[in-house]
Every structure is written in structure tokens, then in C-alpha cells.
């Protein structure tokens, strides 16, 4: 017995030693670059950003609601506000509204870089209009923020790119490498007429890019648990997108004599089962890179957990599953977004439907998830079908050793003081997912600090964020070599 106890203790000490060794020796991967402080925010740039917000360039799923006038007026605003851009860069208009600019570089042997942003914004829910602190299309400045729909998603990037380009053109600057700007008009509804068509043009013209950068990750002091430093999240991969329609058809009738189960009952139970049985948690490549980059910057025990992620998977899973953002980084998610049933308060509906939106983890194909959904629901009365053809699989992962990642990483360190950076899995969907045939190096990053209200009430971004965004894109364009 004594020998057995000694053996167990020895094994425990070896186990602790291995964990401690891996924790202590985990390499620090942060690039050390001198910070170059951003200049003061100019009144002109701020006024231009405010004016850009005033155009209600809204994308609706219902094409009958869509209006062309705001997009045309926004384009005219850009032409007037950025005259040098429109004199010296080649502009094409794709599908009537998407804008494609080419800034010719000095060295035609270098593959181009592509910067992306989108003109369109999501609608304002009618029921919430009175809940906005400031008018959603006024571009109001209040409490150190610029308020309005599109401030964070995604006119800050679009205006920052054009402001920086106009400034550089006024200095007769020309990048060494050719740079393209792609400003889609329908990103919020899938990008089929905008980004998809532009990507097809690039493919047709046999243009391959060394870097594509679109919206995505941010600089945050709030959203990464276990670290007390500002973190710049650089999206190196993107989750897939799919919506499914759940339909239940069962004889209805008068509400005074209901059956034991109605169509609404059956549908509701299916949705509850789906939500109560989350998909398997996995650490995909982008998430593994995230842990490798941030683990050594964390305090105990988070650094130990990240350095030994295989051993502490259940602990990390439990911790990240506590929040919607953290949970979305480690598994495919499913959430009902639209429910329809009934026409009158005293009539039991025959048909009940729900739309469920899925964000697919790399490795979880749409076909696999559909199969798992039917397995979880386990009720043939619930018919599961594709809601529409706006389905995209998860993207491949951009290497942290690529020119794209190392370039953006270094520019972040120049733009922001006291910031660490990390690759991560973007949980939303961007236009850049359509550019897989154009470049192997696609990143998702918006250089703003903890924006507020994505797709929600009181969307806003700080003046400090806009200042740093302008500075980041100016330095990016100067470094296109």
C-alpha cells in the first residue's frame, strides 16, 4: 500500500511538473513594435463621418422595401467629399451600386491588397425607434461618441479608408503595391449582388491578392475574459451561415376545444429541445491560435489552462459557455429568429413555422448540422428545410505566418499603445467570405475600441475609435509594399 501511495504521489508530481513546464515555457508571440501616436481628429473628417451616417442606406430582405435613392445620394456624397479619390483612382460600379476602386501601385509584379467595407446598414425596428437616445440617422456627437446606424457597421471603415486615401493623394503619394477598395451595397443580406459579383470579376481577370481585409475583429478591453489588457482581435477565420425553416402542419380549429397538442406546442417543444442540446464544443485552428497568442499574457490560472488546453478543455468550455460571445467561439450555434403562427385569437392555427439561424463552426458542414438537428428534434411532425439559398460554409483559416497577419498585427501595435493581439474565429458573417478564390490570406478587423450597439439600439462608436481608425488605415496604405 505504501508503494502504491508513493507511486500515485510521484505520478501526480510528474503531472503537475509537465503542466507547470508547459505553462512557464509557452512562447510569447506578441510583436514588439514602437507605438506611433495617432494625430488629433480633424473637424473635417468628423463632419464627413457624421454626414455619411445621415444616408439611410438600408438593406431589407424584402426587396419591395429597398430604396435606391439613399445609395445614389451616398455615392454622390463620396464623389463630392473625396475629389482626388475620384480623379486619380479607377472606379467601377458593379450591379449598379457596389463600388470598386483601383489604386495603381508602382510595382506591378507585386500581388495587390484588397480593403473591404460595406455601404448598407440594417433597418431600425419600428417598435424600438422611440428607444434611441439620438436619432439613428443624424450622426449626433454626444458623450464622446458618434451615434447612429452604421457607425460601427460599417461606415467607420469605409470613411476611414477614403479619408486616408484622400489625404495621401493630396501629398502625391502612390503605394508601391496596387490596392483595391471594395464597398458592397448588400452585405447585410448576403452580398450576392455586390461582393459575390466583384469576387467573380477578380477571378475572371485572374487577380490574386496577397491580402484581403474586411470588417470583423475589434480592439476590446471588455470581451476577453481572464486578461486585463486591451486585446486586438484579428479574425483569421469566419463561421459559416445557414437558416433553416421548421414547419409543423396539424389540424387546427376552434380555441374552445383544443387537442392535447397543437402545431404551436409541437413547434415550441422542438425549439426547446434544440436549444437545450447545444452542439459539441471544439477548439478549431483559429481558436487554438487565439489561446497560443493570449495564454502567455494572462495571469494564473488562465495561462495554465490555455497552455494545456487539451487537458483543461472542459474547464475552458464551461467558462466560455457562460456568455453568448464566448459560447459562439467554441461551437456551432442555433437560435430562433422568426416565429409565425395564428391569425385570430380564438382560432388554433393549422400551420406553425420558425426560422432558426445557425452559425457554423469550421468542420461542421451545413449537411452535418441539418442531420444533427433532425436527430436532436426526433419528431417527424417537424419538417426541417432550408429557409433560403443564403448558405455559406465556414471559411478556411489564414495562417498567422502570412504576410497578411504579420502586416496587420504590426500596424495594430503602431496604432494602439499597450495592446496585445490575437487571431480569433469571427462569429459573424462578412463580404470577405466570398473572396476565397481571390486570396488565401483573408482577415477580418475593424480598428475601433469596444463599439456599442451592433445591429441594435443606440449604435455608436467613440471619437477615440474613429481617430485610431483613420490612423490605422493611413499607416496601412503607406505600408503597401
FENRAZI-V724241 format. One record per backbone hydrogen bond with DSSP energy under -0.5 kcal/mol. CO is the residue of the C=O (numbers start at 1). NH is the residue of the N-H. E is the energy in kcal/mol with one decimal. If there is no record, write none. Layout:
co: (CO	CO)
nh: (NH	NH)
e: (E	E)
This chain:
co: (1	2	3	4	5	6	7	8	9	10	11	12	13	14	15	16	17	18	19	20	21	22	23	27	31	35	42	43	44	45	46	47	48	49	50	51	52	54	55	56	57	58	61	62	62	63	68	68	69	70	71	72	73	74	75	76	77	78	82	83	84	85	89	90	92	92	94	94	98	99	100	101	102	102	103	106	107	112	112	113	114	115	117	121	123	125	125	126	128	129	135	136	140	140	142	144	145	145	146	148	150	150	151	154	154	155	156	157	158	159	160	161	162	163	164	165	166	167	168	168	169	175	176	178	179	180	181	181	182	182	183	184	184	186	186	187	191	194	195	196	197	198	199	200	201	202	203	206	208	211	212	213	214	217	218	218	219	220	223	224	226	230	231	231	232	232	233	234	235	236	237	238	240	241	242	243	243	244	244	245	245	246	247	248	248	253	254	255	262	263	264	265	266	267	268	269	270	271	272	273	274	282	284	285	286	287	288	289	290	291	292	294	294	295	299	299	301	302	303	304	306	308	308	310	312	313	314	315	316	317	319	320	323	324	325	326	326	327	327	330	332	333	335	338	340	344	346	347	348	349	350	351	352	353	354	354	355	355	356	357	358	358	359	360	361	363	365	366	367	368	369	370	371	372	373	374	379	381	381	382	383	383	385	389	392	399	402	403	404	405	406	407	408	409	410	411	412	414	418	420	422	424	424	424	426	430	431	432	433	435	435	438	440	441	441	443	444	444	446	448	448	452	453	456	459	460	461	462	463	464	465	466	467	468	469	470	471	472	473	474	475	476	477	479	480	480)
nh: (5	6	7	8	9	10	11	12	13	14	15	16	17	18	19	20	21	22	23	24	25	26	26	29	33	37	46	47	48	49	50	51	52	53	54	54	55	56	57	58	121	60	63	65	66	66	71	72	73	74	75	76	77	78	79	80	81	82	86	87	88	89	91	102	94	100	97	98	94	183	92	181	90	104	179	108	110	210	211	180	213	182	184	59	125	128	129	129	131	132	138	149	142	147	145	463	142	147	461	151	155	156	156	157	158	159	160	161	162	163	164	165	166	167	168	169	170	171	171	173	172	106	107	113	103	115	101	183	117	184	99	119	120	189	191	190	196	198	199	200	201	202	203	204	205	207	206	208	112	114	443	116	445	446	220	233	450	231	225	227	299	420	220	233	234	422	235	424	444	398	426	395	360	392	358	387	388	246	356	247	385	354	383	250	352	348	257	258	266	267	268	269	270	271	272	273	274	275	276	277	277	284	288	289	290	291	292	293	294	295	296	297	298	298	302	303	305	306	307	308	309	311	312	313	316	317	318	319	320	321	322	323	327	328	329	329	330	330	331	282	279	359	357	355	353	347	255	349	253	263	250	342	248	340	246	356	337	338	244	335	242	360	333	240	364	365	369	370	371	372	373	374	375	376	377	378	382	249	383	384	247	385	245	391	241	402	406	407	408	409	410	411	412	413	414	415	416	36	230	232	234	236	237	426	239	433	434	435	436	438	439	209	442	212	443	214	217	235	448	219	450	460	456	459	148	452	146	466	467	468	469	470	471	472	473	474	475	476	477	478	479	479	480	481	176	177)
e: (-2.5	-2.4	-2.3	-2.4	-2.6	-2.5	-2.5	-2.5	-2.5	-2.3	-2.5	-2.8	-2.4	-2.5	-2.2	-2.7	-2.6	-2.5	-2.1	-2.8	-2.5	-0.5	-0.6	-0.6	-0.8	-0.6	-2.0	-2.6	-2.5	-2.1	-2.4	-2.5	-2.2	-1.6	-0.8	-0.7	-1.1	-0.7	-2.3	-2.3	-2.4	-0.5	-0.8	-1.9	-0.6	-0.5	-0.7	-2.1	-2.9	-2.3	-2.2	-2.2	-2.1	-2.3	-2.2	-2.1	-2.6	-2.3	-1.5	-1.1	-2.8	-1.8	-0.5	-2.4	-0.6	-2.7	-1.2	-2.0	-2.7	-3.0	-3.0	-2.0	-2.1	-0.7	-2.3	-0.8	-1.1	-2.2	-0.9	-2.5	-2.7	-2.5	-1.5	-2.5	-0.5	-1.6	-0.6	-1.0	-2.0	-1.1	-1.7	-2.7	-0.6	-3.0	-1.6	-2.5	-2.3	-0.6	-2.0	-1.9	-2.1	-0.6	-0.6	-0.6	-1.6	-2.7	-1.9	-2.4	-2.0	-2.9	-2.1	-2.2	-2.7	-2.1	-2.3	-2.7	-1.8	-0.6	-0.8	-2.5	-1.8	-1.7	-3.1	-2.0	-3.2	-3.0	-2.5	-0.5	-2.2	-0.7	-2.2	-3.3	-0.5	-1.4	-2.7	-1.8	-2.8	-2.3	-2.9	-1.8	-1.7	-2.4	-2.3	-2.6	-2.2	-2.8	-1.2	-0.6	-0.5	-2.3	-3.2	-2.8	-3.0	-3.8	-0.5	-3.1	-2.6	-2.9	-0.6	-0.9	-0.7	-2.5	-2.9	-0.7	-0.7	-2.4	-0.7	-1.6	-1.7	-2.8	-2.9	-2.5	-1.2	-2.3	-3.8	-2.3	-0.6	-0.5	-2.8	-0.5	-2.1	-2.1	-2.9	-0.6	-2.3	-3.2	-1.7	-0.5	-2.4	-2.3	-2.7	-2.4	-1.8	-2.2	-2.5	-2.4	-2.1	-2.2	-2.2	-0.6	-0.7	-0.9	-2.5	-2.5	-2.0	-2.1	-2.1	-2.4	-2.0	-2.4	-0.5	-1.4	-0.6	-1.7	-0.9	-1.6	-2.4	-2.5	-2.1	-1.2	-1.0	-0.7	-2.0	-0.6	-2.5	-2.9	-2.3	-2.2	-2.9	-2.1	-0.9	-1.1	-2.7	-1.9	-0.9	-0.8	-0.6	-1.1	-0.8	-3.1	-0.6	-1.5	-2.7	-3.0	-2.9	-1.6	-2.0	-0.5	-1.5	-0.6	-3.0	-0.6	-2.4	-2.8	-3.3	-0.5	-3.0	-1.4	-2.7	-1.9	-2.0	-0.6	-1.5	-2.7	-2.9	-0.9	-2.2	-2.3	-1.9	-2.3	-2.6	-2.0	-1.7	-2.6	-2.7	-2.4	-1.9	-0.5	-0.7	-0.6	-2.2	-0.5	-3.4	-2.0	-2.8	-1.3	-2.2	-2.0	-2.2	-2.8	-1.9	-1.9	-2.1	-1.7	-1.5	-1.9	-2.7	-2.4	-0.8	-3.2	-2.8	-2.0	-1.0	-0.7	-2.4	-1.3	-1.8	-2.1	-0.6	-1.5	-1.8	-2.5	-0.6	-2.1	-0.5	-2.2	-2.0	-2.7	-2.7	-2.5	-0.6	-2.9	-2.4	-0.7	-2.9	-2.5	-3.2	-1.9	-2.3	-2.2	-2.6	-2.4	-1.8	-2.8	-2.3	-2.1	-2.4	-2.5	-2.5	-2.1	-1.3	-0.5	-1.2	-2.4	-0.7	-2.5)
